[in-house]
Amino acid sequence: MGEIGAYVALLGGKLRSMAAYRTSFAIELLSNLGSTVLDVVTVFVLYRATAVVGGFSLAESLLMTGLTAAGFTLADMIVGNIDDLKRYVRTGTLDTVLIRPLRVLPQLIFMDLPLRKLLRLAFGIFVYAAALVANHIQWTAARALLAVVAPIAAGVFFGAIFVLTASLAFWWVESGEIGASFTYGGRDFTSYPITVYGDWFRDLFAYALGFGLVAYQPALALLGRTDPLGLPAWAGYAAPLVAAPAVAIAALVWGTGIRHYRSTGS
């Protein structure tokens, strides 16, 4: 309970700092909304040139985009600030975190929980819900459960990718661009039907790294469509199965990095 109280205190400090600068926080809320809105607008622009992309209509593609937006922004809001680990390592800030009798990762999360991204999360959920309605899905108990579980599983998966790629900073401080290629690059990849990508690129990201099970396959299951790439119907319900090993790998790499961390001496 004492440890939980410490995390609550860290979060309380963050909330008090936001309350002290309410106008600044409001501006940050609105400005952070822009990137997610642009992701959705891009889909509409793409479909102005053609009615079908990769064998999918606008409404079907929006389901994938909305599912990705809801899951990614959930992960980004909760653990996205772990991207700053490279700065903490470089400046020695991580040393002050390590000397506290608390777990390192929750401390880093609550030190700067990016609540300014709340509107992005709300907009992502809205797009996802609107796409569910627009596609006139034939609801069953399994699909209703999937509709709830899929964005959460996507959030867990993307959260694991954030932690995993940020952990590279323990060995290579300037690893930010490589990490972004898997976090934000993964978001962009899953926002569209994977049928639009080339074979080798699709094999790498969709199947080897599991991104294809985050939004594309769940969307197929919700729509009741057969996968044109040949995966069985059960793949649409496998998002939690890819999220679990991603979390395990991220935890292993993170723990190894913490154990072998050596201060920069800053």
C-alpha positions as CSV (number, residue, x, y, z in Angstrom):
1,M,0.0,0.0,0.0
2,G,2.9,2.3,0.7
3,E,4.3,1.8,-2.8
4,I,0.9,2.5,-4.3
5,G,0.6,5.7,-2.2
6,A,4.0,6.8,-3.6
7,Y,2.8,6.4,-7.2
8,V,-0.4,8.2,-6.3
9,A,1.7,11.1,-4.9
10,L,3.7,11.2,-8.1
11,L,0.5,11.4,-10.1
12,G,-0.9,14.0,-7.8
13,G,2.1,16.2,-8.3
14,K,1.6,15.9,-12.1
15,L,-2.1,16.9,-11.7
16,R,-1.2,19.9,-9.5
17,S,1.3,21.1,-12.0
18,M,-1.3,21.0,-14.8
19,A,-3.8,22.8,-12.5
20,A,-1.3,25.6,-12.1
21,Y,-1.2,26.2,-15.8
22,R,-4.7,25.4,-17.0
23,T,-4.5,27.5,-20.2
24,S,-1.2,25.8,-21.2
25,F,-2.7,22.4,-20.5
26,A,-5.8,23.2,-22.6
27,I,-3.6,24.3,-25.5
28,E,-1.6,21.1,-25.2
29,L,-4.8,19.0,-25.3
30,L,-6.0,20.6,-28.5
31,S,-2.6,20.6,-30.2
32,N,-2.0,16.9,-29.4
33,L,-5.3,16.0,-31.0
34,G,-4.0,17.1,-34.4
35,S,-1.8,14.1,-35.2
36,T,-4.6,11.6,-34.7
37,V,-7.1,13.7,-36.7
38,L,-4.6,13.9,-39.6
39,D,-4.2,10.1,-39.5
40,V,-7.9,9.7,-40.1
41,V,-8.1,12.6,-42.6
42,T,-5.4,10.8,-44.6
43,V,-7.6,7.8,-45.1
44,F,-10.4,10.0,-46.5
45,V,-8.0,11.7,-48.8
46,L,-6.8,8.3,-50.1
47,Y,-10.3,7.2,-50.8
48,R,-11.1,10.3,-52.8
49,A,-9.0,8.8,-55.6
50,T,-10.5,5.3,-55.5
51,A,-13.5,3.5,-54.0
52,V,-11.5,0.4,-53.0
53,V,-8.0,0.1,-51.5
54,G,-6.4,-3.3,-51.2
55,G,-9.8,-4.8,-51.6
56,F,-11.5,-2.8,-48.8
57,S,-14.0,0.0,-48.8
58,L,-13.6,3.3,-46.9
59,A,-15.8,2.1,-44.0
60,E,-13.9,-1.1,-43.7
61,S,-10.5,0.7,-43.7
62,L,-11.8,3.2,-41.1
63,L,-12.5,0.2,-38.8
64,M,-8.8,-0.7,-39.0
65,T,-7.7,2.9,-38.6
66,G,-10.1,3.5,-35.6
67,L,-8.9,0.3,-33.9
68,T,-5.3,1.3,-34.4
69,A,-6.0,4.8,-33.2
70,A,-7.8,3.7,-30.0
71,G,-5.1,1.1,-29.1
72,F,-2.1,3.2,-30.0
73,T,-3.3,6.4,-28.2
74,L,-4.1,4.3,-25.1
75,A,-0.5,3.0,-25.1
76,D,1.0,6.3,-26.0
77,M,-0.9,8.1,-23.1
78,I,0.1,5.5,-20.5
79,V,3.7,4.5,-21.4
80,G,4.5,6.7,-24.4
81,N,6.7,9.0,-22.3
82,I,9.1,6.1,-21.8
83,D,10.6,7.4,-25.0
84,D,12.4,10.0,-22.8
85,L,14.5,7.2,-21.3
86,K,17.3,8.1,-23.6
87,R,17.3,11.6,-22.1
88,Y,17.1,10.3,-18.6
89,V,20.1,8.0,-19.2
90,R,22.1,10.8,-20.9
91,T,21.5,13.4,-18.2
92,G,21.8,11.0,-15.3
93,T,18.2,11.6,-14.2
94,L,17.7,7.8,-14.1
95,D,20.1,7.6,-11.2
96,T,17.8,9.6,-9.0
97,V,14.9,7.2,-9.9
98,L,17.0,4.1,-9.2
99,I,17.9,5.2,-5.6
100,R,14.2,5.3,-4.6
101,P,12.7,2.1,-3.1
102,L,10.1,1.9,-5.9
103,R,9.9,0.1,-9.2
104,V,11.6,2.1,-12.0
105,L,9.1,1.8,-14.8
106,P,6.0,3.0,-12.8
107,Q,8.0,5.9,-11.5
108,L,9.0,7.0,-15.0
109,I,5.4,6.6,-16.1
110,F,3.9,8.6,-13.3
111,M,6.6,11.3,-13.3
112,D,5.3,12.6,-16.6
113,L,2.0,10.9,-17.4
114,P,1.0,12.7,-20.6
115,L,-2.6,13.5,-19.8
116,R,-2.5,16.1,-22.5
117,K,-3.1,13.2,-24.9
118,L,-6.6,12.5,-23.4
119,L,-8.4,14.1,-26.4
120,R,-6.4,11.9,-28.8
121,L,-7.6,8.8,-26.9
122,A,-11.2,10.1,-26.9
123,F,-11.0,10.8,-30.6
124,G,-9.5,7.4,-31.4
125,I,-12.3,5.7,-29.5
126,F,-14.9,7.8,-31.3
127,V,-13.5,6.9,-34.7
128,Y,-13.5,3.2,-33.8
129,A,-17.1,3.3,-32.5
130,A,-18.3,5.3,-35.6
131,A,-16.6,2.7,-37.9
132,L,-18.4,-0.2,-36.0
133,V,-21.7,1.5,-36.7
134,A,-20.9,2.5,-40.3
135,N,-20.1,-1.2,-41.2
136,H,-23.4,-2.6,-40.1
137,I,-21.8,-5.5,-38.3
138,Q,-23.8,-8.7,-37.7
139,W,-23.3,-8.8,-34.0
140,T,-22.7,-12.1,-32.1
141,A,-21.5,-12.6,-28.5
142,A,-18.0,-13.4,-29.8
143,R,-17.9,-10.2,-31.9
144,A,-19.2,-8.1,-29.1
145,L,-16.4,-9.4,-26.9
146,L,-13.8,-8.9,-29.6
147,A,-14.9,-5.3,-30.2
148,V,-14.1,-4.6,-26.5
149,V,-10.9,-6.7,-26.2
150,A,-9.3,-5.8,-29.5
151,P,-8.4,-2.1,-28.8
152,I,-7.2,-3.1,-25.3
153,A,-5.0,-5.8,-26.7
154,A,-3.7,-3.4,-29.3
155,G,-2.9,-0.9,-26.5
156,V,-1.0,-3.6,-24.6
157,F,0.9,-4.6,-27.7
158,F,1.9,-1.1,-28.6
159,G,2.7,-0.4,-24.9
160,A,5.1,-3.4,-25.0
161,I,6.7,-2.0,-28.2
162,F,7.2,1.4,-26.5
163,V,9.0,-0.2,-23.6
164,L,11.0,-2.6,-25.7
165,T,12.3,0.0,-28.1
166,A,13.0,2.5,-25.3
167,S,15.0,-0.1,-23.5
168,L,17.6,0.1,-26.3
169,A,18.8,3.3,-24.6
170,F,20.4,1.2,-21.9
171,W,22.9,0.1,-24.5
172,W,22.6,2.8,-27.2
173,V,21.5,6.2,-26.1
174,E,20.9,7.5,-29.6
175,S,18.4,4.8,-30.4
176,G,15.4,7.1,-30.8
177,E,14.9,6.9,-34.5
178,I,15.1,3.1,-34.5
179,G,12.5,2.9,-31.8
180,A,10.2,5.3,-33.6
181,S,10.3,3.1,-36.7
182,F,8.6,0.4,-34.7
183,T,6.2,2.4,-32.5
184,Y,5.0,5.2,-34.8
185,G,5.9,3.1,-37.9
186,G,3.9,0.2,-36.5
187,R,0.9,2.5,-36.0
188,D,1.0,3.7,-39.6
189,F,1.4,0.1,-40.8
190,T,-1.7,-1.1,-38.9
191,S,-3.8,1.9,-40.0
192,Y,-4.4,0.4,-43.4
193,P,-5.3,-3.0,-44.9
194,I,-2.1,-5.0,-45.0
195,T,-3.0,-6.1,-48.5
196,V,-1.6,-2.8,-49.8
197,Y,1.9,-3.7,-48.8
198,G,4.5,-5.7,-50.7
199,D,5.1,-9.4,-49.8
200,W,8.4,-9.1,-47.9
201,F,7.3,-5.9,-46.0
202,R,4.0,-7.5,-45.1
203,D,5.7,-10.8,-44.0
204,L,8.1,-8.9,-41.7
205,F,5.7,-6.5,-40.0
206,A,2.4,-8.3,-40.2
207,Y,3.5,-11.8,-39.4
208,A,7.1,-11.9,-38.0
209,L,6.5,-9.0,-35.7
210,G,2.8,-9.6,-35.2
211,F,1.4,-6.2,-36.3
212,G,-1.1,-7.9,-38.6
213,L,-2.9,-9.3,-35.6
214,V,-3.4,-5.9,-34.0
215,A,-6.0,-4.3,-36.3
216,Y,-6.3,-6.0,-39.6
217,Q,-7.2,-9.5,-38.4
218,P,-9.6,-8.3,-35.7
219,A,-11.3,-6.0,-38.2
220,L,-11.8,-9.0,-40.6
221,A,-13.4,-11.0,-37.8
222,L,-15.7,-8.1,-36.9
223,L,-16.7,-7.7,-40.5
224,G,-17.2,-11.4,-41.1
225,R,-14.8,-11.3,-44.0
226,T,-12.5,-14.1,-45.1
227,D,-8.8,-13.1,-45.2
228,P,-7.7,-12.6,-48.8
229,L,-4.2,-13.5,-47.7
230,G,-5.3,-16.9,-46.5
231,L,-5.1,-16.8,-42.7
232,P,-7.8,-18.8,-40.8
233,A,-10.8,-17.1,-39.2
234,W,-9.5,-17.7,-35.7
235,A,-6.6,-15.3,-36.4
236,G,-9.0,-12.5,-35.9
237,Y,-9.3,-13.4,-32.2
238,A,-5.6,-13.8,-31.7
239,A,-4.7,-10.2,-30.7
240,P,-4.3,-11.1,-27.0
241,L,-2.0,-14.0,-28.0
242,V,0.4,-11.7,-29.7
243,A,0.2,-9.0,-27.0
244,A,1.2,-11.5,-24.2
245,P,4.6,-12.5,-25.7
246,A,5.3,-8.9,-26.6
247,V,4.8,-8.0,-23.0
248,A,7.0,-10.9,-21.9
249,I,9.8,-9.9,-24.3
250,A,9.6,-6.2,-23.3
251,A,9.8,-7.1,-19.6
252,L,12.8,-9.4,-20.2
253,V,14.7,-6.7,-22.2
254,W,13.7,-4.0,-19.7
255,G,14.8,-6.0,-16.7
256,T,18.1,-6.9,-18.4
257,G,18.8,-3.3,-19.2
258,I,18.0,-2.1,-15.6
259,R,20.3,-4.8,-14.1
260,H,23.2,-3.9,-16.4
261,Y,22.7,-0.1,-16.3
262,R,25.8,1.9,-15.6
263,S,25.5,5.6,-14.7
264,T,26.8,8.1,-17.2
265,G,28.4,10.0,-14.3
266,S,26.5,13.2,-15.3
